[in-house]
Amino acid sequence: MKDNIKKLREKTGAGIVACQNALKDASGDLEKAIDILRKQGLNIAAKKSSRTTNEGMIGSYIHAGSKIGVLVEVNCETDFVARNEDFKNFVKDVAMQVAASFPRYVRKEDVPQDVLAREKDILKAQIKDKPEPVLSKIVEGKLDKFYSENCLMEQPFIKDPNIKIKDLLVEVIAKIKENINVRRFIRYQVGEES
């Protein structure tokens, strides 16, 4: 049991008591315990999402070769958390993600309606020979792909493609017990047109 608690803590960063309880609820199954802790993290994040985030930091990342640079603003509730290593590591990971995968928006809700409408029109034109119910499902599926390519929160995390950035955010919120918000970012690439 002690070994499983240690493994679970290493994988999730959760506290000893939370790991013990999750393992107990999962009858000792490590993978089920991880799922339990992730669901608890979602609950914690949901409870904290309404709290204001007026502190934080601006992180930067310059890719090897100095051809790509990123600035990212991530907010939190207190300046104490802004100095926390877990928070700083999250900001660095987000900056690296932006450099590597070049999102255009932070979240789905940030995509302008005209961009979304244009994208839907293009998708419908590509598959216009399908019946309407099938057409709608295909368009929705292709929109999910559009979101995962263009919205930071929907992208697979470069260090662990099994989770999305929004899942990583939830994990960090659960770990530090404070609301976090990725506010904005800017990515520069040498020779790129504005």
JORAKA-V490503 format. One record per backbone hydrogen bond with DSSP energy under -0.5 kcal/mol. NH is the residue of the N-H (numbers start at 1). CO is the residue of the C=O. Records with the same first field share a line. If there is no record, write none. Layout:
BEGIN
NH=CO + CO
END
This chain:
BEGIN
5=1
6=2
7=3
8=4
9=5
10=6
11=7
12=8
13=9
19=15
20=16
21=17
22=18
23=19
24=20
25=21
26=22
27=24
28=23
29=26
30=28
33=29
34=30
35=31
36=32
37=33
38=34
39=35
40=36
41=37
42=38
43=39
44=40
45=41
46=42
47=43
48=44
49=45
51=48
54=52
55=76
57=74
59=57 + 72
61=70
63=61 + 68
66=63
69=188
70=61
71=186
72=59
73=184
74=57 + 72
75=181
76=55
77=179
82=78
83=79 + 80
84=81
88=84
89=85
90=86
91=87
92=88
93=89
94=90
95=91
96=92
97=93
98=94
99=95
100=96
101=97
102=98
104=150
105=150
110=107
111=108
116=112
117=113
118=114
119=115
120=116
121=117
122=118
123=119
124=120
125=121
126=122
127=123
128=125
130=127
135=131
136=132
137=133
138=134
139=135
140=136
141=137
142=138
143=139
144=140
145=141
146=142
147=143
148=144
149=145
150=146
151=147
152=105 + 150
153=106
154=151
155=151 + 152
157=160 + 163
160=157
163=160
165=155
166=153
167=164
168=164
169=165
170=166
171=167
172=168
173=169
174=170
175=171
176=172
177=173
178=173
181=75
183=73 + 181
184=73
186=71
188=69
190=67
192=189
END
